[in-house]
Amino acid sequence: MRGTPPDPTLAAGSTRSNNLPVDAIEIAIDAQFTDAQVNPRIDPSGNVGAFVSEYMAYHVAWYRDYINAKWPNDPTKQCQRAGHTHVGVQVTVANAEAAVDVQLNELFQVLT
């Protein structure tokens, strides 16, 4: 039975999980910035889809699950990690760029 758009494979209101190393990202950003510069936090509300960014987060996790189901036995085509993060508001461009670098470095740690 088909679900409800945007994802026909799950029922309306279903969630797909972020599997980025969010705890490591939060710790690494806390180590590099003061809270006044970049204040990382993890939102465990599970309120996926209420905002455009959460809608996008759902879709990247959907893509990960779709690709992994399509080629379950081909590790060269597997999507290992998917999720969405915000650098935040009222963050300088320089701090935002540095925070993205921190996030990518933490992601690279789990991909290698």
Buried (B, 14 or more C-beta within 10 A) or exposed (E): EEEEEEBEEBEEEBBBBBBBBBEBBBBBBBEBBEEEBBEBEEEEEEEBBEEEEBEEBBBBBBEBBEBBEEEEEEEEEEBEBBBBBEBBEEBEEEBBEBBEEBBEEBBEEEEE
